[in-house]
Amino acid sequence: MFWLRLLFLLGIFLAGCDQRMLYQRFDKDMWSNYVHLNQLHLGMTRAEVVGMMGQPGIREEGDYRGGHYDIYFYLTHSMDFDDCDTVRGGYTPLVFKDNKLVGIGKRDYRMAVDRPDVGNLPALPPGNR
């Protein structure tokens, strides 16, 4: 009888555990990137940013409506959150134009790559596309 009760309680417990548990992982580089990110300011050169942050985890570049952009992505969070400046699973984008840092975060990234209407960002007026 004891085993039957134990199996019943275990079944109830496991039935409530079907949802994915989310937690912050500890990654030394991730936390280091987060701390250094707060020391950046617009107008810094790519060399200054890489000297402070190290090499990016992901790089992207392209010619968009506003010109040629280089985008460096640094892992700063374990996942994307609604009110966070991250994209691609916890990476914070740094947007460079003409070798200068012109933007930090999701909004600046989406504006640079002509995707302003994604998420909760306002869309550009029809004449500006």
N, C-alpha and C positions, 0 to 999 in steps of 0.2 A: 504494500500500500504506500509506503514511503517513496518508493521509486516512481510510482504512478503520479504522486503529487509533485515530485521533483520534475518529472518530464512535463507535466501540465504547466508549472510555473516557468520552466525554461522555454516552452512553446510560446507563452504569453510574452515573455521578455523578448524573444527573437522576433516576434511579429511586430513589435514596436521599433525594431532596429533596421527596418528596410530603407529608411532614408539615409542619404549620404551625409556623413559627418564632415563638416568643413572646419579646418583649423589652420593657423599660421604655422608654416614650417620654419625651422631655424636654419638659415643659410647665411653664413658669414659675409659672402659677397653681396647678397641681397641687402642686408642691413647696412653694409658699408656704402653701397650705392645710394641708399635712401638718405644717409647722413650727408654724403657729398653733394647730392642733388640739391639740398637746401642751401648750399654755398654758391651755387651757380647764379649768374645774372646775365640778362640779355646783353648782347654785344660782345661776349667773349668769343675768341677764335676757336676753331676746331682743335687746334693744338693745345690751347689752354684747358679746354674741357677734357680732352683725352688725358692730359697730364694729371688732372685732378681725379677723373672718374675711372681711368683705365680704358681698355679697348671695349667697345660695345658688344653686347651679346648678339645683336642683329643689326644689319645695316640695310638701308633702302635708299635709292635715289631715283629721281625722275624729273622730267620736264612737265610742269603743270601750267595752268593758266597764269599763275603769278611768276613763273620763271623756273629755274633749275633748283631743286632742293635736295639736300642730303639729310637723311633722317637716321639718327642713331637711337637704338633702343637699349635701355638698361633695366635689368630685373630689379624692381624695388618692392614688389609685393608678391605674395604667394598665389594670388588670383586677382581677377578684375572685380571691382566692386562698383555699385551704381554711381556713387558720388566720388569716384576716384579718377585720377588722371592717367590711368593705365589702359593699355590695349594688349591684345595677344597673350593673355594669361599672366598679367602682372608686370609687363614691361612698360616703362615710362618713355615716351618718345621725346627726343631732343631734335628740334628742327633747325637746320642750318641753311642759310641762303647767302651766297657770295662769301663763304668761309666765316660767317658770323652767326652766332646763336640768335635766332629770331623768335623762337617759341619753345615752350616746355609743356608737355602734357597732351592729352587726348584732343582737346578743342583745337589747339594750334596745329596739331598733326592733321586733323580732318579738314581744317581750313586750307592748309597748304596743298593737300592732295585733292582738292575740289570735292570733298564729301561733307559739306556743312550740314546737310539735312539728315544725317544718320544720327540715331539716338535722340537725345533731347536738345540738340543744337538747332537754332532757328535756320530756316532755309533762306537762301539769297533771293532777292527779288528777281523776277524773270529777265529783266534787262541786264543783269550782271552775270549771267551764266555764260 
